Amino acid sequence: MRVGGSCVQDYYQQQVVLENGKLMNKTLGKVLSQRADAYGSACKMPSGG
C-alpha cells in the first residue's frame, strides 16, 4: 500500500505449527503497523488505501 508518498505495510508475527498431522502457518499478531522500508521512497505503486 502507498500512503503519504511512500510504500508501507504491516508486519505480523507468524509461527509454523503441526495441527492434525499438517503444517499450518499461524498468525500470532501484528508487530508493526504502517512500516516503510529503506526502499519506500522508490515505490511506484499508486496511492490508495
N, C-alpha and C positions, 0 to 999 in steps of 0.2 A: 504494500500500500504506500502511496505517496502522500505525505502530509506536510504542509508548510514548506514545500520546496525540497524535501529530502525523503528518501525511501526509509520507512520504518516498519518494524514488525514486532510482534510479541514472541517471547521465548517461554517454552514450557518445559518443566522437568518431567522426564518420562523414564519408565522402568520396564524392562522386558521380564515378564513373569511366565511361569508354566501353569496353565489352567486347563484342567481336563485333558492332559497329555498334549496340549498345543501351546506353542509360544505366542504370547499376546503382548502387544505394546500398550502399557497402561499409563495414562496421563495422570500425574500426581498433582499438578497445579501450575499456575503461571508464576514465573520467577522474575521476568522483566516485561514492562509494558512500553509500547511505542519506542523501542530502542533502535537507533540508527547505527549502522556500522561505519567503518572507515571509508567505504566507497559510496555512501549515501548521497553525497553531492554530485556523483556521476550518474545517478539513476535516471533512466529515460522513460520510466513508467509515467502515464498521465496522472494528474492529480485526481483525487477522489477519496472515497471512504466507505 
